[in-house]
Structures are given as structure tokens and as C-alpha cells.
Amino acid sequence: MTDDLSRRDFLHASGLGLTSVGALLSQAGRPYRPEPGKRIRMAVVGGGFGTQFQWHEHPDCDVVAVTDLRSDRRARLQKVYGCKTAYDSLEDMAVKARDVDAVAVFSGALDHVKHTKLCMERGWHVVSAVPACFTLAEAEALKELKERTGLRYMLAETSWYRQAAILARALHRKGAFGRVFYTEAEYYHDRGDLKKLASDKKSRFFDPDGSHSWRWGFPPMHYPTHSLGFVPGVTGERVTRVSCLGWGTGDHPYLTDNAYGNRFWNEASIMQTDNGGMVRCNVFWLCAAHGERAQWFGDRASLYMTKGGLHDTQLRFRTKGDTPTMFDLPEQSGGEIAVPRYWESDMLPEAMRHQSGHGDSHTFISAEFINALLEDREPEIDVYEALAVTVPGIVAHQSANRDGEQLAVPQFRSPK
Ligand SMILES: NC(=O)c1ccc[n+]([C@@H]2O[C@H](COP(=O)([O-])OP(=O)(O)OC[C@H]3O[C@@H](n4cnc5c(N)ncnc54)[C@H](O)[C@@H]3O)[C@@H](O)[C@H]2O)c1
């Protein structure tokens, strides 16, 4: 919210009072403050999703190298980031590249820990695509790697920086919900085309040589971060136990012939958190719905994301009893508020104040990682948060394979 006009528009749209809006905006995240004289030299691995971030728009960052195994994707990376230097592989880059500070690892989901290890042992900070890891052994290894090297690690989790999630986090920090005792978080990735795509050799389920890509048959709960980003990412809770069920039809090679032995299109779980809270967390690949969304239930107020689409514009809320000031709407017990357009606020450097992918989260992820390096601090989604949004899903899939048996979730906490 940079000028009077946009602030007035926002106030009008939301029906909020000035004091309340000012507090929410100022508590929603740190403002960008330039660090004179410092610059970050960034490399990018992976020319698919890895082309969708804004490292190059940050005023204190240069993309100095890119790499992909595929020449078409290397060229795409070079074009997007205006970068002259491209390597044939990360392995090649690790041998030859000089003057790199940090790497964005956007290779396929099974390679994240392997590639993060290669980078960190080379002395490079890492921001990794989700999920953080695929197995519990990898989770251990990632924590050990980060603590041994002392380098910065961030997970590029998009639901964490959806504009609605930023507001929910700010409200929670204000104590607006009272005690959050139940959260529903869901990620549905089906555009009604999954079965069609699964027989289309040009789709994301196939590599260029016609073999199955890592996405083929991927167990839903091994991709839990777009749901769980709304839990540690908003309330700070840790999932301690999980029971999960899976649904599969057994009539498609996606489920009968995949590298993971996965039998499920969709998985639904109930989780317990370390403050006694309950979470219903779903990941579905085959269903008539699409998006990432959550709703948080407190004993003073509750908040509902109305849509899980690209740009969420409204939130619904309910308040009760002794919570008249939560949304500065004392006479109402429920209603709708506009989601603040944080992407045009001073939380981002000026050049990055535009809409971006996954609910306007991409510029926030890009800026937060670079800012953390400039300010010599841990990024907001550090290795412990990364594991808190990834590991419960790994255990959930184990539970689904055991008909919903409730299982303990290992904790990966900071030693500090
Ligand atoms: N909302 C989100 O957060 C979101 C959305 C989409 C994808 N993703 C994640 O982003 C990652 C990338 O997704 P994608 O769809 O582009 O996957 P992809 O499999 O299409 O692309 C991965 C790329 O990495 C390259 N690569 C693999 N090993 C390499 C190496 N050793 N050196 C150089 N390049 C190498 C491959 O050639 C490939 O082009 C995935 O892990 C996915 O889970 C996250």
C-alpha cells in the first residue's frame, strides 16, 4: 500500500478502520530495506518451474549462471534471467562456476536433497523447490547438512506467501483468532485432465525420451507442502501425529505401474499438532476441484479462504462473543473482507511490486531469500519450517498404506 489512493481503496473495499489496516500491514512482514554495497550472485537449476521467479528483479541480486540438462530449457533460463552463462548440468556448474553465492534448486522432486547437498558442500546457499525431501532419511540428512555447513536454506513454498495466508499469519500474531484449535488445509491439483494427460506423451507425466517423469504416480501426501504451508506457516504449529486414508481405483496404470508402489489418487488425513490442535489435511490428484486453500477455526474468530485460485481476493470471517474488535467491525459477527494486495506494499523492493504466480507468492519468495542473505539471517521458511511442512506428509502416506493407523511424526527442531 504505497500511496493514499491505494490505501483509501483498500479501506473502502475491506470496510476496515485505518488503525486496524495500518497494524495488519505493518505486522504482515518485514519491509524491504536496501543493504548498501552488498550484492548476491545467484544461479538457477531447472528451466521448467525454475523460470518463474524474480531473482533478477531484486535490486541487489544478479543471476550469474543457469543450468538444465535440456538445451531448450537452458536457453529459456538464459532468456528469462538475461544471463550469459549456462552450464550443461549442475554437476558441471559445481566444478566450473566461480563467484556464485546461492543457488535456486528447481530440479524434479526426487533430486532436491541430492542437489542441495551438492550446492551446500560447494559453499553455496540454497533455495529449493518443494517438497524439501522425499524420505525421512533425507529429512535427517538435510537438517544435518544445513547445521554442518552453516549456510542458509529456504524452501520455496508458495502457499506460505499467498496474500490470504500473509493476512491470516498477521491476524494470528495479533491474537485475533484466540486459540486456533482446528485448521482445514487442502491442495487439489486436477483440471479434469489427469487421465487424459496420463496418456499424452507430451504432458508433464513424461520425460522427452517418452519414459515416465517423476510426476507419474507420485504419492499425493509426498507433496503436502501446499496444504501444510497454511499450518506451520500461519499458526506456527508442528504436526505430531497423523492418520491418513487413501483412495485409488486400481484401474489405471498410473496407480498399478509406478516407481513408488503408490495405489492412491487422493489422500485425506487428520493430524494432531503440538498444542493439541486438529488439522484436516488433504492432497488430491483426481477430483472435480482445483487450488490451494485453508480455513482456520479459533475460539474467538474463524477465517475462510473463499477460493484457492491464482489471485485470492476475498476472505470470509466469523467472530463470536467477546471479539468485537478483531476486524474492527463491532456491529457484525461475520462478513467478507478484501485480501490486502501486499504485493504492492513496501514488503517488496519497488521493481518487484507486481502480481506473480501462485497467489502472488513468487515475488515474496524471491525477495525473502535474497533479503535474508543480504541481512545475514535465516529466511522465514528455514530448514526447520521446510521439514515441518514436508515430513508429516511422508508419514501420512505411510499411514495410508497401513489403513489409517495413527503414526507419530518425527520432529526436526532447531537446536537453538
Ligand atoms: N507451487 C509450487 O511450489 C510448484 C509448482 C510447480 C513445480 N514445483 C516444483 O518445482 C520443481 C520443478 O518443477 P518442474 O515442473 O519444472 O519439473 P521438471 O521435472 O519439468 O523440471 C526439472 C528440470 O530440472 C532439470 N535437471 C534435473 N537434473 C539436473 C541437473 N543435474 N543439472 C541441471 N538440470 C537438471 C531437468 O532437466 C528439468 O528440466 C519440482 O520439484 C516441483 O515439485 C513447485
PDBQT file of the ligand as one rigid body, heavy atoms in Angstrom, charges set to zero:
ROOT
HETATM    1  N1  LIG A 501       3.706 -24.213  -6.479  1.00  0.00    +0.000 N 
HETATM    2  C1  LIG A 501       4.915 -24.744  -6.411  1.00  0.00    +0.000 C 
HETATM    3  O1  LIG A 501       5.609 -24.537  -5.432  1.00  0.00    +0.000 OA
HETATM    4  C2  LIG A 501       5.431 -25.628  -7.529  1.00  0.00    +0.000 A 
HETATM    5  C3  LIG A 501       4.818 -25.655  -8.791  1.00  0.00    +0.000 A 
HETATM    6  C4  LIG A 501       5.405 -26.421  -9.815  1.00  0.00    +0.000 A 
HETATM    7  C5  LIG A 501       6.562 -27.160  -9.563  1.00  0.00    +0.000 A 
HETATM    8  N2  LIG A 501       7.119 -27.127  -8.322  1.00  0.00    +0.000 N 
HETATM    9  C6  LIG A 501       8.349 -27.867  -8.025  1.00  0.00    +0.000 C 
HETATM   10  O2  LIG A 501       9.383 -27.307  -8.806  1.00  0.00    +0.000 OA
HETATM   11  C7  LIG A 501      10.289 -28.332  -9.252  1.00  0.00    +0.000 C 
HETATM   12  C8  LIG A 501      10.461 -28.225 -10.765  1.00  0.00    +0.000 C 
HETATM   13  O3  LIG A 501       9.211 -28.457 -11.367  1.00  0.00    +0.000 OA
HETATM   14  P1  LIG A 501       9.112 -28.694 -12.945  1.00  0.00    +0.000 P 
HETATM   15  O4  LIG A 501       7.684 -28.850 -13.274  1.00  0.00    +0.000 OA
HETATM   16  O5  LIG A 501       9.899 -27.676 -13.656  1.00  0.00    +0.000 OA
HETATM   17  O6  LIG A 501       9.852 -30.115 -13.047  1.00  0.00    +0.000 OA
HETATM   18  P2  LIG A 501      10.559 -30.753 -14.301  1.00  0.00    +0.000 P 
HETATM   19  O7  LIG A 501      10.858 -32.162 -13.951  1.00  0.00    +0.000 OA
HETATM   20  O8  LIG A 501       9.749 -30.447 -15.527  1.00  0.00    +0.000 OA
HETATM   21  O9  LIG A 501      11.899 -29.913 -14.465  1.00  0.00    +0.000 OA
HETATM   22  C9  LIG A 501      13.056 -30.157 -13.724  1.00  0.00    +0.000 C 
HETATM   23  C10 LIG A 501      14.242 -29.707 -14.557  1.00  0.00    +0.000 C 
HETATM   24  O10 LIG A 501      15.453 -29.927 -13.821  1.00  0.00    +0.000 OA
HETATM   25  C11 LIG A 501      16.449 -30.305 -14.759  1.00  0.00    +0.000 C 
HETATM   26  N3  LIG A 501      17.537 -31.037 -14.071  1.00  0.00    +0.000 N 
HETATM   27  C12 LIG A 501      17.450 -32.235 -13.441  1.00  0.00    +0.000 A 
HETATM   28  N4  LIG A 501      18.664 -32.612 -13.007  1.00  0.00    +0.000 NA
HETATM   29  C13 LIG A 501      19.534 -31.637 -13.358  1.00  0.00    +0.000 A 
HETATM   30  C14 LIG A 501      20.931 -31.464 -13.179  1.00  0.00    +0.000 A 
HETATM   31  N5  LIG A 501      21.669 -32.388 -12.565  1.00  0.00    +0.000 N 
HETATM   32  N6  LIG A 501      21.505 -30.347 -13.673  1.00  0.00    +0.000 NA
HETATM   33  C15 LIG A 501      20.754 -29.405 -14.320  1.00  0.00    +0.000 A 
HETATM   34  N7  LIG A 501      19.419 -29.518 -14.504  1.00  0.00    +0.000 NA
HETATM   35  C16 LIG A 501      18.814 -30.619 -14.027  1.00  0.00    +0.000 A 
HETATM   36  C17 LIG A 501      15.707 -31.189 -15.743  1.00  0.00    +0.000 C 
HETATM   37  O11 LIG A 501      16.412 -31.284 -16.967  1.00  0.00    +0.000 OA
HETATM   38  C18 LIG A 501      14.380 -30.497 -15.867  1.00  0.00    +0.000 C 
HETATM   39  O12 LIG A 501      14.318 -29.609 -16.961  1.00  0.00    +0.000 OA
HETATM   40  C19 LIG A 501       9.666 -29.653  -8.842  1.00  0.00    +0.000 C 
HETATM   41  O13 LIG A 501      10.378 -30.163  -7.764  1.00  0.00    +0.000 OA
HETATM   42  C20 LIG A 501       8.254 -29.323  -8.401  1.00  0.00    +0.000 C 
HETATM   43  O14 LIG A 501       7.890 -30.098  -7.305  1.00  0.00    +0.000 OA
HETATM   44  C21 LIG A 501       6.580 -26.380  -7.307  1.00  0.00    +0.000 A 
ENDROOT
TORSDOF 0
